[in-house]
Amino acid sequence: MNCAEFRFHAELNDFLPRDSKNLTLTHQFNNHPSIKDSIESFGIPHPEVDTIAVNGKSVDFSYRVQDGDCCDIYPISQAVQLSPAVRLRPPPEPRFVLDIHLGKLAGFLRILGFDTLYRNDYPDEELARVSSTENRILLTRDIGLLKRGMVTHGYWVRSTNPHERLEEVLRRFELLDAITPFSRCIHCNGLLETVAKNSILERLEPKTREHYDEFRRCSSCDKIYWKGSHYEKMQEFIDRVMTRENYEG
């Protein structure tokens, strides 16, 4: 039987058993499996991997593991300078699809202006298909879902706290400079557009009509937005997020 050594770096150790973290691990195999299959045999989903070095040289997922190989596997957070560097995938656009466990996170991402698909009845097959065909980053709490072959860009959300989840995703994908608050509908993800007050007067409550003059309307579901108390609370939320991100960055 053939043997190779694997070292998983930084947060990739989150997927390993406690007694295997931050150690050089021996991988036994027959024939010559792809390094992608070998990585996932340790429980690590391939979308979490950014760089692979075998015997000090950069390789992609199709590399066939050889007897005696020394394999270092790195996440995106740990930049590694290899020459020539082999990219595992093109860089992702900040567009997301979320599983059923991440509804609050979906709302937060929409508040910040990110194109975010979410339904509370998405089956795993559809999540993987949407991620692949629409080139969206799949955010999930299901490690097995990330191992599906068609998923190219994805991330296992570690935290169980909704606000911490948002900060985690913003850091992971370096999204601070891409925030465009109040540009998307919180309910359906549609883009918001400015609308003249006189064209929606019949839809406004008397006090709203009296005290507010600036309105936006969702181009998809037609929901109306204005800068009421809900706006102030959301602005405070955004300010907290951006202040914390600047501090931690």
Secondary structure as GFF3:
##gff-version 3
##sequence-region A 1 249
A	DSSP	beta_strand	2	8	.	.	.	ID=ss1
A	DSSP	three_ten_helix	10	15	.	.	.	ID=ss2
A	DSSP	three_ten_helix	18	20	.	.	.	ID=ss3
A	DSSP	beta_strand	24	29	.	.	.	ID=ss4
A	DSSP	alpha_helix	35	41	.	.	.	ID=ss5
A	DSSP	three_ten_helix	46	48	.	.	.	ID=ss6
A	DSSP	beta_strand	51	54	.	.	.	ID=ss7
A	DSSP	beta_strand	57	59	.	.	.	ID=ss8
A	DSSP	beta_strand	70	74	.	.	.	ID=ss9
A	DSSP	beta_strand	95	98	.	.	.	ID=ss10
A	DSSP	alpha_helix	103	111	.	.	.	ID=ss11
A	DSSP	beta_strand	115	118	.	.	.	ID=ss12
A	DSSP	alpha_helix	124	133	.	.	.	ID=ss13
A	DSSP	beta_strand	137	140	.	.	.	ID=ss14
A	DSSP	alpha_helix	143	146	.	.	.	ID=ss15
A	DSSP	beta_strand	154	156	.	.	.	ID=ss16
A	DSSP	alpha_helix	162	172	.	.	.	ID=ss17
A	DSSP	three_ten_helix	176	178	.	.	.	ID=ss18
A	DSSP	beta_strand	192	195	.	.	.	ID=ss19
A	DSSP	three_ten_helix	197	199	.	.	.	ID=ss20
A	DSSP	three_ten_helix	201	203	.	.	.	ID=ss21
A	DSSP	alpha_helix	206	211	.	.	.	ID=ss22
A	DSSP	beta_strand	215	218	.	.	.	ID=ss23
A	DSSP	beta_strand	224	226	.	.	.	ID=ss24
A	DSSP	alpha_helix	229	248	.	.	.	ID=ss25
###
